[in-house]
Amino acid sequence: MKRTLVVVSTVLLLSACQVAPERAAPLPPLPDTVTPQSYSRLLERARAQAGQANDAFYLNDWDRVKVAAEGLMQTAKYMRLAYEVPDRHKDTLVSLTGDLGKLAKELFDGAEARDAKKTTSVMAQVHAKIRDMRVGDPAAPAPAPPPSGSKG
């Protein structure tokens, strides 16, 4: 009986101890020489970097916020020369990517100053800008969720 109690206690204790989830590794930097890449690929990269900045911010990991902001600045530079740009963005691509680059710099500055209010405000603007840059039709409705109780 004692042996069973010890085994059960050990199992419960070990199951309660969990390793913290792995942090998403920052995306590797793009080459120093700006070469054209697919718009959609670069946009996904920007979304990932904004998400990494957001995750790091909630953990007060200011250095990771700065790394993500630097990556966003670099991605914005690359987006200026992107190919396969959606028709609705072709005329405004330089302006959109310039705005994203400026916001990324502001995000970096906010993280460097460890200014939570500024960082929160700029991060919201970064996410909104990336959303505005999306490939799909902005007027298209979101897909309906599956009916509850259905197997999907």
ZAGU-461167 format. One record per residue: x negated, y negated, z negated of N, C-alpha, C, CB in turn. Coordinates in Angstrom, 2 decimals, always signed. Glycine has a CB too. Example, Ala and Ser with C-alpha at 12.3 -4.5 7.8 and 13.67 -1.06 7.14 Angstrom:
BEGIN
<<-13.19 +5.69 -7.80> <-12.30 +4.50 -7.80> <-13.20 +3.30 -7.80> <-11.31 +4.47 -9.05>>
<<-12.85 +2.25 -7.08> <-13.67 +1.06 -7.14> <-12.90 -0.03 -7.87> <-14.08 +0.60 -5.72>>
END
This chain:
BEGIN
<<-0.83 +1.19 +0.00> <+0.00 +0.00 +0.00> <-0.87 -1.25 +0.00> <+0.94 +0.00 -1.21>>
<<-1.92 -1.24 -0.82> <-2.81 -2.40 -0.86> <-3.50 -2.59 +0.48> <-3.86 -2.24 -1.97>>
<<-3.87 -1.48 +1.08> <-4.54 -1.56 +2.38> <-3.61 -2.20 +3.41> <-5.00 -0.16 +2.85>>
<<-2.35 -1.83 +3.44> <-1.37 -2.39 +4.37> <-1.20 -3.87 +4.10> <-0.01 -1.66 +4.24>>
<<-1.13 -4.24 +2.85> <-0.97 -5.65 +2.49> <-2.19 -6.46 +2.95> <-0.78 -5.79 +0.97>>
<<-3.38 -5.94 +2.80> <-4.59 -6.62 +3.23> <-4.60 -6.76 +4.76> <-5.85 -5.87 +2.75>>
<<-4.23 -5.71 +5.46> <-4.22 -5.75 +6.93> <-3.19 -6.76 +7.42> <-3.93 -4.35 +7.51>>
<<-2.00 -6.72 +6.87> <-0.94 -7.65 +7.28> <-1.35 -9.08 +6.96> <+0.39 -7.30 +6.58>>
<<-1.92 -9.31 +5.80> <-2.36 -10.65 +5.43> <-3.44 -11.16 +6.37> <-2.87 -10.67 +3.98>>
<<-4.36 -10.29 +6.72> <-5.43 -10.66 +7.63> <-4.88 -11.01 +9.02> <-6.46 -9.53 +7.74>>
<<-3.96 -10.19 +9.50> <-3.35 -10.45 +10.81> <-2.61 -11.78 +10.79> <-2.40 -9.31 +11.20>>
<<-1.85 -12.03 +9.75> <-1.12 -13.30 +9.65> <-2.07 -14.48 +9.58> <-0.20 -13.29 +8.43>>
<<-3.12 -14.33 +8.81> <-4.10 -15.39 +8.69> <-4.78 -15.68 +10.02> <-5.13 -15.04 +7.64>>
<<-5.18 -14.64 +10.73> <-5.85 -14.82 +12.01> <-4.91 -15.39 +13.06> <-6.42 -13.51 +12.49>>
<<-3.64 -14.99 +13.02> <-2.71 -15.51 +14.02> <-2.39 -16.99 +13.76> <-1.41 -14.69 +14.02>>
<<-2.54 -17.43 +12.53> <-2.30 -18.83 +12.20> <-3.46 -19.72 +12.63> <-2.05 -18.99 +10.71>>
<<-4.63 -19.13 +12.74> <-5.81 -19.89 +13.17> <-5.87 -19.86 +14.68> <-7.13 -19.32 +12.55>>
<<-5.69 -21.00 +15.28> <-5.74 -21.08 +16.73> <-6.83 -22.04 +17.14> <-4.38 -21.52 +17.31>>
<<-7.43 -21.73 +18.25> <-8.44 -22.61 +18.81> <-7.73 -23.74 +19.53> <-9.40 -21.83 +19.77>>
<<-8.24 -24.94 +19.38> <-7.64 -26.08 +20.07> <-7.70 -25.86 +21.57> <-8.36 -27.40 +19.69>>
<<-6.67 -26.30 +22.28> <-6.68 -26.10 +23.74> <-7.86 -26.83 +24.37> <-5.36 -26.59 +24.36>>
<<-8.37 -26.23 +25.44> <-9.48 -26.84 +26.15> <-9.05 -28.16 +26.76> <-10.02 -25.89 +27.24>>
<<-9.92 -29.13 +26.68> <-9.66 -30.41 +27.33> <-9.91 -30.22 +28.82> <-10.56 -31.55 +26.74>>
<<-9.09 -30.88 +29.60> <-9.31 -30.83 +31.04> <-10.62 -31.54 +31.36> <-8.12 -31.48 +31.82>>
<<-11.46 -30.85 +32.09> <-12.74 -31.44 +32.45> <-12.50 -32.57 +33.45> <-13.70 -30.37 +33.05>>
<<-13.24 -33.65 +33.32> <-13.08 -34.73 +34.29> <-13.38 -34.20 +35.69> <-14.02 -35.93 +33.95>>
<<-12.69 -34.76 +36.66> <-12.96 -34.37 +38.03> <-14.37 -34.78 +38.41> <-11.93 -35.01 +39.00>>
<<-15.04 -33.96 +39.21> <-16.39 -34.36 +39.60> <-16.33 -35.64 +40.43> <-17.09 -33.23 +40.41>>
<<-17.34 -36.48 +40.32> <-17.31 -37.72 +41.10> <-17.38 -37.42 +42.60> <-18.48 -38.64 +40.68>>
<<-16.82 -38.34 +43.36> <-16.91 -38.25 +44.81> <-18.32 -38.68 +45.22> <-15.82 -39.14 +45.50>>
<<-18.75 -38.31 +46.41> <-20.10 -38.73 +46.85> <-20.23 -40.26 +46.85> <-20.41 -38.18 +48.25>>
<<-21.45 -40.74 +46.66> <-21.69 -42.19 +46.64> <-21.32 -42.86 +47.95> <-23.16 -42.48 +46.33>>
<<-21.57 -42.18 +49.05> <-21.22 -42.71 +50.36> <-19.74 -42.44 +50.61> <-22.11 -42.09 +51.49>>
<<-18.99 -43.50 +50.79> <-17.54 -43.35 +50.98> <-17.29 -42.78 +52.37> <-16.81 -44.72 +50.81>>
<<-16.65 -41.63 +52.38> <-16.27 -40.97 +53.63> <-14.75 -40.77 +53.62> <-17.02 -39.61 +53.82>>
<<-14.11 -40.86 +54.78> <-12.66 -40.71 +54.83> <-12.20 -39.34 +54.32> <-12.16 -40.93 +56.25>>
<<-11.12 -39.37 +53.57> <-10.50 -38.13 +53.08> <-8.99 -38.28 +53.21> <-10.91 -37.83 +51.61>>
<<-8.29 -37.21 +53.04> <-6.84 -37.20 +53.15> <-6.21 -38.08 +52.06> <-6.31 -35.75 +53.05>>
<<-5.26 -38.90 +52.48> <-4.54 -39.77 +51.54> <-3.88 -38.95 +50.43> <-3.49 -40.61 +52.28>>
<<-3.18 -37.89 +50.81> <-2.46 -37.10 +49.80> <-3.43 -36.46 +48.81> <-1.61 -36.03 +50.48>>
<<-4.59 -36.02 +49.28> <-5.59 -35.43 +48.38> <-6.10 -36.47 +47.39> <-6.77 -34.83 +49.20>>
<<-6.38 -37.66 +47.90> <-6.87 -38.73 +47.02> <-5.79 -39.20 +46.06> <-7.37 -39.90 +47.86>>
<<-4.55 -39.21 +46.51> <-3.46 -39.61 +45.62> <-3.30 -38.59 +44.48> <-2.15 -39.74 +46.41>>
<<-3.40 -37.31 +44.79> <-3.34 -36.28 +43.74> <-4.50 -36.44 +42.77> <-3.36 -34.86 +44.37>>
<<-5.65 -36.80 +43.29> <-6.82 -37.04 +42.45> <-6.55 -38.22 +41.50> <-8.08 -37.32 +43.32>>
<<-5.98 -39.29 +42.04> <-5.65 -40.46 +41.21> <-4.64 -40.08 +40.14> <-5.10 -41.61 +42.08>>
<<-3.64 -39.29 +40.49> <-2.65 -38.85 +39.49> <-3.31 -38.04 +38.38> <-1.55 -38.00 +40.16>>
<<-4.22 -37.15 +38.78> <-4.93 -36.33 +37.77> <-5.78 -37.22 +36.86> <-5.83 -35.27 +38.46>>
<<-6.46 -38.19 +37.44> <-7.30 -39.08 +36.63> <-6.46 -39.94 +35.69> <-8.15 -39.98 +37.54>>
<<-5.32 -40.41 +36.16> <-4.44 -41.18 +35.29> <-3.92 -40.30 +34.16> <-3.25 -41.78 +36.09>>
<<-3.60 -39.06 +34.47> <-3.15 -38.12 +33.44> <-4.24 -37.84 +32.41> <-2.69 -36.82 +34.07>>
<<-5.47 -37.68 +32.89> <-6.59 -37.45 +31.98> <-6.81 -38.66 +31.08> <-7.86 -37.13 +32.76>>
<<-6.68 -39.85 +31.64> <-6.82 -41.07 +30.82> <-5.74 -41.11 +29.75> <-6.75 -42.34 +31.71>>
<<-4.53 -40.76 +30.14> <-3.41 -40.75 +29.20> <-3.64 -39.74 +28.07> <-2.10 -40.43 +29.94>>
<<-4.06 -38.53 +28.43> <-4.33 -37.50 +27.42> <-5.44 -37.95 +26.47> <-4.71 -36.17 +28.10>>
<<-6.49 -38.51 +27.02> <-7.61 -38.96 +26.19> <-7.19 -40.10 +25.28> <-8.78 -39.41 +27.07>>
<<-6.36 -40.98 +25.78> <-5.88 -42.11 +24.99> <-5.13 -41.63 +23.75> <-4.98 -43.03 +25.84>>
<<-4.28 -40.63 +23.92> <-3.52 -40.13 +22.78> <-4.40 -39.46 +21.74> <-2.46 -39.16 +23.25>>
<<-5.58 -39.04 +22.15> <-6.53 -38.44 +21.21> <-7.54 -39.46 +20.68> <-7.26 -37.29 +21.87>>
<<-7.35 -40.73 +21.07> <-8.31 -41.79 +20.72> <-9.71 -41.47 +21.21> <-8.32 -42.02 +19.21>>
<<-9.80 -40.78 +22.33> <-11.09 -40.45 +22.93> <-11.40 -41.51 +23.97> <-11.08 -39.00 +23.56>>
<<-11.87 -42.65 +23.48> <-12.08 -43.82 +24.33> <-13.11 -43.57 +25.42> <-12.51 -44.99 +23.50>>
<<-14.11 -42.75 +25.14> <-15.12 -42.46 +26.16> <-14.51 -41.72 +27.34> <-16.27 -41.63 +25.56>>
<<-13.61 -40.79 +27.06> <-12.94 -40.06 +28.15> <-11.98 -40.98 +28.92> <-12.17 -38.85 +27.59>>
<<-11.38 -41.94 +28.24> <-10.53 -42.90 +28.95> <-11.40 -43.69 +29.93> <-9.80 -43.87 +27.94>>
<<-12.58 -44.10 +29.48> <-13.48 -44.86 +30.36> <-13.93 -44.02 +31.55> <-14.70 -45.35 +29.57>>
<<-14.23 -42.75 +31.31> <-14.64 -41.87 +32.41> <-13.51 -41.74 +33.44> <-15.03 -40.46 +31.87>>
<<-12.29 -41.56 +32.95> <-11.14 -41.46 +33.87> <-10.94 -42.77 +34.63> <-9.86 -41.09 +33.09>>
<<-11.11 -43.90 +33.95> <-10.95 -45.20 +34.61> <-12.02 -45.39 +35.68> <-11.03 -46.33 +33.56>>
<<-13.25 -44.99 +35.39> <-14.31 -45.08 +36.40> <-13.98 -44.21 +37.61> <-15.67 -44.66 +35.80>>
<<-13.44 -43.04 +37.35> <-13.04 -42.16 +38.44> <-11.93 -42.77 +39.28> <-12.59 -40.82 +37.90>>
<<-10.98 -43.44 +38.61> <-9.90 -44.12 +39.33> <-10.45 -45.24 +40.20> <-8.86 -44.67 +38.35>>
<<-11.42 -45.98 +39.70> <-12.02 -47.05 +40.50> <-12.65 -46.47 +41.76> <-13.08 -47.83 +39.67>>
<<-13.35 -45.37 +41.60> <-14.00 -44.73 +42.74> <-12.95 -44.19 +43.72> <-14.92 -43.60 +42.26>>
<<-11.91 -43.57 +43.21> <-10.86 -43.03 +44.07> <-10.17 -44.15 +44.85> <-9.83 -42.26 +43.23>>
<<-9.95 -45.28 +44.21> <-9.33 -46.42 +44.90> <-10.19 -46.88 +46.07> <-9.10 -47.60 +43.91>>
<<-11.51 -46.89 +45.90> <-12.41 -47.26 +47.00> <-12.26 -46.29 +48.17> <-13.87 -47.29 +46.52>>
<<-12.19 -45.01 +47.86> <-12.05 -43.99 +48.90> <-10.71 -44.10 +49.62> <-12.20 -42.61 +48.30>>
<<-9.67 -44.47 +48.90> <-8.33 -44.51 +49.49> <-8.24 -45.56 +50.60> <-7.29 -44.80 +48.42>>
<<-9.07 -46.57 +50.56> <-9.04 -47.60 +51.61> <-9.34 -47.02 +52.98> <-10.04 -48.71 +51.30>>
<<-10.15 -45.96 +53.02> <-10.54 -45.34 +54.29> <-9.81 -44.02 +54.54> <-12.04 -45.12 +54.31>>
<<-8.78 -43.75 +53.78> <-8.08 -42.47 +53.89> <-7.44 -42.29 +55.26> <-7.01 -42.35 +52.80>>
<<-7.31 -41.04 +55.65> <-6.55 -40.73 +56.86> <-5.27 -40.03 +56.44> <-7.39 -39.85 +57.85>>
<<-4.37 -39.85 +57.39> <-3.04 -39.27 +57.13> <-2.27 -40.11 +56.11> <-3.18 -37.82 +56.63>>
<<-2.39 -41.42 +56.26> <-1.69 -42.35 +55.38> <-0.22 -42.40 +55.82> <-2.34 -43.79 +55.41>>
<<+0.72 -42.28 +54.88> <+2.14 -42.38 +55.26> <+2.41 -43.71 +55.96> <+3.05 -42.22 +54.01>>
<<+3.30 -43.67 +56.95> <+3.62 -44.87 +57.72> <+3.99 -46.05 +56.84> <+4.75 -44.59 +58.69>>
<<+4.74 -45.80 +55.78> <+5.20 -46.91 +54.94> <+4.09 -47.58 +54.15> <+6.26 -46.42 +53.99>>
<<+2.90 -46.94 +54.10> <+1.77 -47.53 +53.36> <+0.68 -48.08 +54.27> <+1.18 -46.50 +52.44>>
<<+0.76 -47.82 +55.56> <-0.33 -48.21 +56.46> <-0.62 -49.71 +56.43> <-0.01 -47.80 +57.88>>
<<+0.41 -50.52 +56.40> <+0.21 -51.98 +56.43> <-0.22 -52.55 +55.08> <+1.48 -52.67 +56.88>>
<<+0.00 -51.82 +54.02> <-0.30 -52.34 +52.67> <-1.39 -51.54 +51.96> <+0.96 -52.33 +51.83>>
<<-2.04 -50.64 +52.68> <-3.02 -49.76 +52.04> <-4.14 -50.53 +51.34> <-3.63 -48.83 +53.07>>
<<-4.70 -51.53 +51.99> <-5.80 -52.29 +51.39> <-5.33 -52.99 +50.12> <-6.36 -53.33 +52.40>>
<<-4.14 -53.57 +50.16> <-3.59 -54.24 +48.98> <-3.31 -53.25 +47.85> <-2.30 -54.99 +49.35>>
<<-2.69 -52.12 +48.19> <-2.36 -51.10 +47.17> <-3.61 -50.57 +46.49> <-1.58 -49.93 +47.80>>
<<-4.60 -50.24 +47.30> <-5.82 -49.66 +46.72> <-6.62 -50.72 +45.96> <-6.70 -49.04 +47.82>>
<<-6.57 -51.97 +46.43> <-7.22 -53.05 +45.68> <-6.58 -53.24 +44.32> <-7.16 -54.36 +46.47>>
<<-5.24 -53.19 +44.30> <-4.51 -53.32 +43.02> <-4.86 -52.16 +42.09> <-2.99 -53.36 +43.26>>
<<-4.91 -50.94 +42.64> <-5.24 -49.78 +41.81> <-6.65 -49.91 +41.25> <-5.11 -48.48 +42.63>>
<<-7.59 -50.36 +42.07> <-8.96 -50.56 +41.59> <-9.05 -51.59 +40.48> <-9.85 -50.98 +42.75>>
<<-8.29 -52.69 +40.63> <-8.28 -53.73 +39.59> <-7.68 -53.19 +38.29> <-7.49 -54.97 +40.06>>
<<-6.59 -52.43 +38.42> <-5.97 -51.85 +37.22> <-6.91 -50.85 +36.54> <-4.64 -51.16 +37.59>>
<<-7.63 -50.08 +37.34> <-8.59 -49.13 +36.77> <-9.68 -49.87 +36.01> <-9.20 -48.26 +37.89>>
<<-10.12 -50.99 +36.54> <-11.14 -51.80 +35.85> <-10.58 -52.35 +34.54> <-11.63 -52.97 +36.75>>
<<-9.33 -52.81 +34.57> <-8.69 -53.30 +33.34> <-8.55 -52.17 +32.31> <-7.31 -53.90 +33.65>>
<<-8.25 -50.97 +32.80> <-8.15 -49.81 +31.91> <-9.50 -49.53 +31.27> <-7.65 -48.55 +32.68>>
<<-10.54 -49.58 +32.07> <-11.90 -49.39 +31.54> <-12.21 -50.43 +30.47> <-12.93 -49.47 +32.68>>
<<-11.91 -51.70 +30.77> <-12.18 -52.78 +29.82> <-11.40 -52.60 +28.52> <-11.85 -54.12 +30.45>>
<<-10.13 -52.19 +28.63> <-9.32 -51.96 +27.44> <-9.88 -50.83 +26.59> <-7.89 -51.65 +27.83>>
<<-10.35 -49.77 +27.27> <-10.93 -48.64 +26.54> <-12.25 -49.03 +25.89> <-11.13 -47.43 +27.48>>
<<-13.03 -49.82 +26.61> <-14.31 -50.24 +26.05> <-14.11 -51.10 +24.80> <-15.12 -51.01 +27.10>>
<<-13.07 -51.92 +24.83> <-12.76 -52.77 +23.68> <-11.96 -52.01 +22.61> <-11.97 -54.01 +24.13>>
<<-11.57 -50.78 +22.94> <-10.72 -49.96 +22.04> <-9.45 -50.72 +21.66> <-11.51 -49.57 +20.75>>
<<-8.90 -51.37 +22.67> <-7.69 -52.17 +22.50> <-6.49 -51.33 +22.92> <-7.76 -53.49 +23.34>>
<<-5.80 -50.77 +21.94> <-4.69 -49.85 +22.21> <-3.54 -50.54 +22.93> <-4.19 -49.24 +20.92>>
<<-3.22 -51.77 +22.57> <-2.11 -52.48 +23.22> <-2.41 -52.73 +24.70> <-1.83 -53.81 +22.50>>
<<-3.60 -53.25 +24.97> <-3.97 -53.52 +26.36> <-4.02 -52.22 +27.15> <-5.34 -54.24 +26.43>>
<<-4.61 -51.19 +26.57> <-4.73 -49.91 +27.25> <-3.35 -49.33 +27.56> <-5.54 -48.92 +26.40>>
<<-2.43 -49.42 +26.63> <-1.07 -48.92 +26.85> <-0.41 -49.66 +28.00> <-0.23 -49.06 +25.57>>
<<-0.52 -50.97 +27.98> <+0.09 -51.79 +29.02> <-0.49 -51.49 +30.39> <-0.08 -53.27 +28.69>>
<<-1.81 -51.43 +30.48> <-2.46 -51.17 +31.76> <-2.16 -49.76 +32.24> <-3.98 -51.40 +31.66>>
<<-2.15 -48.81 +31.33> <-1.88 -47.42 +31.72> <-0.49 -47.30 +32.35> <-2.00 -46.48 +30.51>>
<<+0.49 -48.02 +31.80> <+1.83 -48.01 +32.38> <+1.80 -48.57 +33.80> <+2.82 -48.81 +31.50>>
<<+1.02 -49.62 +33.99> <+0.90 -50.22 +35.33> <+0.19 -49.28 +36.31> <+0.16 -51.55 +35.24>>
<<-0.81 -48.57 +35.82> <-1.53 -47.60 +36.67> <-0.57 -46.52 +37.13> <-2.73 -46.98 +35.90>>
<<+0.19 -45.96 +36.20> <+1.13 -44.89 +36.55> <+2.18 -45.41 +37.54> <+1.82 -44.33 +35.29>>
<<+2.67 -46.62 +37.33> <+3.67 -47.20 +38.23> <+3.07 -47.42 +39.62> <+4.21 -48.53 +37.66>>
<<+1.84 -47.89 +39.69> <+1.19 -48.12 +40.98> <+1.01 -46.80 +41.73> <-0.17 -48.82 +40.78>>
<<+0.54 -45.79 +41.04> <+0.34 -44.48 +41.69> <+1.69 -43.92 +42.15> <-0.35 -43.49 +40.71>>
<<+2.71 -44.13 +41.37> <+4.05 -43.68 +41.76> <+4.50 -44.41 +43.02> <+5.07 -43.89 +40.61>>
<<+4.24 -45.71 +43.10> <+4.59 -46.49 +44.28> <+3.85 -46.01 +45.52> <+4.30 -47.97 +44.05>>
<<+2.68 -45.42 +45.32> <+1.85 -44.98 +46.43> <+2.18 -43.57 +46.90> <+0.40 -45.06 +46.04>>
<<+3.14 -42.94 +46.29> <+3.42 -41.54 +46.61> <+3.76 -41.36 +48.09> <+4.56 -41.01 +45.74>>
<<+3.63 -40.12 +48.53> <+3.79 -39.78 +49.93> <+5.25 -39.70 +50.33> <+3.10 -38.47 +50.23>>
<<+6.10 -39.14 +49.49> <+7.50 -38.93 +49.82> <+8.30 -40.21 +49.95> <+8.13 -38.05 +48.80>>
<<+9.53 -40.06 +50.41> <+10.45 -41.18 +50.58> <+10.92 -41.64 +49.21> <+11.66 -40.78 +51.48>>
<<+10.67 -42.91 +48.84> <+11.05 -43.38 +47.51> <+12.56 -43.44 +47.31> <+10.47 -44.73 +47.26>>
<<+13.31 -43.50 +48.41> <+14.77 -43.58 +48.29> <+15.41 -42.20 +48.17> <+15.35 -44.31 +49.48>>
<<+14.64 -41.15 +48.45> <+15.20 -39.80 +48.38> <+15.50 -39.43 +46.94> <+14.24 -38.78 +49.01>>
<<+16.67 -38.85 +46.70> <+16.99 -38.45 +45.33> <+16.11 -37.29 +44.87> <+18.47 -38.06 +45.23>>
<<+15.92 -37.23 +43.60> <+15.15 -36.13 +43.02> <+15.93 -34.85 +43.20> <+14.84 -36.39 +41.51>>
<<+15.25 -33.73 +43.37> <+15.97 -32.47 +43.52> <+16.77 -32.16 +42.26> <+15.00 -31.33 +43.82>>
<<+17.94 -31.60 +42.46> <+18.81 -31.26 +41.33> <+18.22 -30.10 +40.56> <+20.23 -30.92 +41.82>>
<<+18.33 -30.13 +39.24> <+17.84 -29.01 +38.45> <+18.72 -27.79 +38.69> <+17.79 -29.38 +36.95>>
<<+18.18 -26.60 +38.50> <+19.00 -25.40 +38.70> <+20.11 -25.39 +37.65> <+18.14 -24.10 +38.61>>
<<+21.25 -24.79 +38.00> <+22.34 -24.71 +37.03> <+21.88 -23.95 +35.78> <+23.58 -24.03 +37.65>>
<<+22.37 -24.38 +34.63> <+21.96 -23.71 +33.40> <+22.50 -22.28 +33.41> <+22.47 -24.49 +32.16>>
<<+21.68 -21.41 +32.89> <+22.07 -20.01 +32.81> <+21.71 -19.22 +34.05> <+23.54 -19.91 +32.57>>
<<+21.26 -19.89 +35.11> <+20.90 -19.16 +36.32> <+19.47 -18.69 +36.20> <+21.09 -20.03 +37.59>>
<<+19.18 -17.61 +36.86> <+17.81 -17.09 +36.87> <+17.11 -17.69 +38.05> <+17.77 -15.53 +36.92>>
<<+15.91 -18.24 +37.83> <+15.26 -18.89 +38.93> <+13.88 -18.56 +39.07> <+15.38 -20.27 +38.84>>
END
